Amino acid sequence: TCESHASQVRRWLSPHRGVSKDKLTQYLRAFQLRRKLYRKPGRKALKRAIQATL
């Protein structure tokens, strides 16, 4: 649900105290990529990581 996703983002951001509003989008994109990689094992995850970095 939306609430669980928001709580996971808050937990993931907590070690990065003081995230500026300008950089928040980058942190959220990194979080999304991390979540997608953990859901897709193997070659699909590697292919997605390569596409995301290019």
C-alpha positions in Angstrom: 0.0 0.0 0.0 1.0 3.6 -0.2 1.5 3.9 3.6 3.9 0.9 3.6 5.9 2.3 0.7 6.2 5.7 2.4 7.3 4.1 5.7 10.0 2.1 3.8 11.2 5.3 2.1 11.4 7.1 5.5 13.3 4.2 7.0 15.7 4.2 4.1 16.2 8.0 4.2 16.8 8.1 8.0 20.6 7.5 7.9 20.9 10.3 5.3 19.9 13.1 7.7 19.6 16.5 6.2 18.7 15.6 2.6 18.0 18.8 0.8 14.9 19.3 -1.3 17.1 19.6 -4.4 18.6 16.2 -3.9 15.5 14.4 -2.7 14.5 13.3 -6.2 17.9 11.6 -6.7 17.6 9.8 -3.4 14.1 8.6 -4.3 15.2 7.4 -7.7 18.0 5.4 -6.0 15.5 3.9 -3.6 13.2 2.9 -6.5 16.1 1.3 -8.4 17.1 -0.6 -5.3 13.6 -1.9 -4.8 13.3 -3.0 -8.5 16.7 -4.8 -8.4 15.7 -6.7 -5.3 12.5 -7.9 -6.8 14.0 -9.2 -10.1 16.8 -11.7 -9.6 19.5 -12.7 -12.0 20.0 -11.3 -15.5 16.9 -9.1 -15.5 18.2 -7.2 -12.4 21.6 -6.8 -14.1 20.0 -5.6 -17.3 17.8 -3.1 -15.4 20.8 -1.8 -13.4 22.8 -1.2 -16.6 19.9 0.6 -18.3 19.3 2.8 -15.3 22.9 3.9 -15.1 23.1 4.8 -18.9 
